[in-house]
């Protein structure tokens, strides 16, 4: 029902505005591919016998299908742009899966995604060996599987998809349950620590290029960021994160997560030589520049690798982009403030 209402809103609002005034700016809301969270790919992977040989299901936002066996999830094998934190790992030849993203029924016939902060325990021959905190997140891109070690988490991701439009906001439905206690678990040690975890949304529009040596550079064209610091038990429909264009470093709303150098390090991408390399952001783009790629990450925590409030759940649905356009065939509205 919610999907149907969203469609009616998208189609009928422009028609009503056209009837009133031919030079009015109207909004167009476009779902990202699979952004309605109705379709999921299920991978069925059996963990190594040393870990108990348990068969687990790993979920990805994408076409409805089931894939049997421990095989890498390759972006090119699907028309879905989404990656996530649920992954297959194979350190020293041992198959292990981590599942932090789940499909969930929001209402009869209406699915959403649940992103969860979980404590993953790896047992060898029945004895506890390794414990880590894993934060549930989804992003546009893919994970380079199988994951072999815990070093440089960002370097194991291929982030961003080709994209040349200029939306004015990200829109989604959400609800959030934040747990209280932060836990740091990096392998052999697990401890409670001071501080607070928050859910977050990070969106970056970039203009990207590659030199002859395979180095990838970019300018930041558009920036959207929101931190969720309080639990929200009821669904919030049509929540928006504005996208700001150009250099926003001097604006009062600017925060470290919007900077060119991000607190958790550079993002990575696969270059034309097949190597995963850091995206070196060299500056801000012009306010009216056209991007080449869109980077988006939605996460149930903001504390980075191996730290989180275990039990936090972030439910999301209907992930869309909002555009402002002139009726009559003119170009998209180009503004530095949505």
Secondary structure, 3 states (H helix, E strand, C coil): CHHHHHHHHHHHHHHHHHHHCCCCEEEEEEECCCCCCCCEEEEEEECCHHHCCCEEEEEEECCCEEEECCCCCCHHHCCCCEEECCEEEEECCEEEEECCEEEEEEECCEEEEEEEEEEEEEEECCEEEEEEEEECEEEEEEECCCECCCCCHHHHEEECEECCCCCCEEEEEEEEECCCCEEEEEECCEEEECCCCCEEEEEEEEEEEECCCCCEEEEEEEEEEEEECCCEEEEEEEEEEECEECCCCCCCCCCHHHCCCCCCCCCEEECCCCCEEEEEEEEECCCCCCCCEEEEEEECCCCCCCEEECCCEEEEEEEEEEEEEECCCCCECCCCCC
